[in-house]
């Protein structure tokens, strides 16, 4: 009897060994056409490293508009260590969206590598990767990490590629890479991804076998197992028994495959690097999609049409404007914003509608959402007949129209001051109304000129200086900061020496992620002049517009 048991055990484990060996061999036979397809897709990314003198890890990148300006000498005369140090002082997302867009190009661009040792160059590349990852630019991040070599050091990035491709339903390409990557990698990520690929390719028995082997080795993931059973018709209902168990990207991919609605609490904990790619999921609930889109607006431009489409799908139909505004104040998110928008559209009284929109825009300005919100609500404001509104409301609406696109109002006083137009008059009444007299010396240094039709002698004894509302005289200006001053002088020096990339990095350090309402306009002038000097006049104008709008527009 003992002999029989021994024989049974021998045959049992021999069978497992043969099956595993055969199975690994079968998986290794990746279809050549899949490899060619993957290679073709990489080529489509418009990667331009072939023109580099010595392509290396330090030169990994894609062709950007910045390359059209600077060629492949983006990091000329800079060391890898010095660049990494500058990166460390720049927040993942700066306050200026225009500057943020240029920084993304800087992180992505192909270039001759900076000077440094091999390890310093690798650190430089890794820092660029982390910057892109933390900026929320999933597609651009994907383009860069697709060029990484094989190796244990790059495995964490390779895993993200797989998640990105599976979320975007590039199953064939992703599974080809998964089969290859899981050969020599036994960690749970690669093996669970492998199980998923086998399942969607109708190789359920092989998938079950690998899952059993993983469980023998201590693998425990009740969410994955539950979803796996649903995929293979062993269960019908998804159960999240322990809410402390976090949903992983592989879980979301499986949910989308089997058409399980993906709720906010399934995605809220995931990092910013997943935001763009998760929006590609088909079975996001409207509230989850709105949550992601609202998150995306914080770090990049989103079209008004996309916002409206999202709001239509997510609004719960509430048309009580007071209740909607109250909920927004408690929780300013995509859901509450959608309800405000929907409620505003339902208001019949045109005066109340205009006043409500203006009050809401004021709230949005406080959280840095002026541009996105104005473009959303301006069409509604502009449809209201002027004759039904007071002069004050009409004036405010006109001011918002000008502020939304000052380039369309050439010669307008407000447009001139928002863009600091050289040789244009600044408006005395506008300055007084906004109590913005401290900026007069600054805007004149920017090249604007004082009003020609004002008789200053008429004001010499009439203007009450107490209206400055200054509680205390401060001889040395309490806002002065030595580090900021040194940074501003460094910007001037870098621009004077035509060090374009260094100037941009220093400007990003100065802009940082602080509210523009508090930004010192003296430093704005330094930024403007420096960017113009190195050939980035459009960026100079865009940053000027963003800062001056935050300063001047007040309703």
Secondary structure, DSSP 8 states (H G I E B T S, - for coil): -HHHHHHHHHHHHHHHHHHHHHHHHHHH---HHHHHHHHHHHHTT----TTSSS--GGG--B--HHHHHHTT-TTTT-BHHHHHHHHHHS-SS-S-HHHHHHHHHHHHB-----BS-HHHHHHHHHHHHHHHHHHT-HHHHHHHHTT--SSGGGHHHHHHHHHHHHHTT-HHHHHHHHHHHTSS--SHHHHHHHHHHHHHTT-HHHHHHHHHHHHHTT---HHHHHHHHHHTTS--------TTS---HHHHHHHHHTT--B-HHHHTTS-GGGHHHHTT-TTB-HHHHHHHHHHHHTTS---HHHHHHHHHHH------HHHHHHHHHH--SHHHHHHHHHHHHH---HHHHHHHHHHHHHHHHHTT-HHHHHHHHHHHHHHS-GGGS-HHHHHHHHHHHHHH-GGGSTT-HHHHHHTT-TT-B--HHHHHHTT-GGGHHHHHHTT-B--SS--GGGTTTT--GGGG--SS--TT-TT--HHHHHHHHHHHHHHHTT-HHHHHHHHHHHHTTS-GGG--HHHHHHHHHHHHHTT-HHHHHHHHHHHHHHHH---
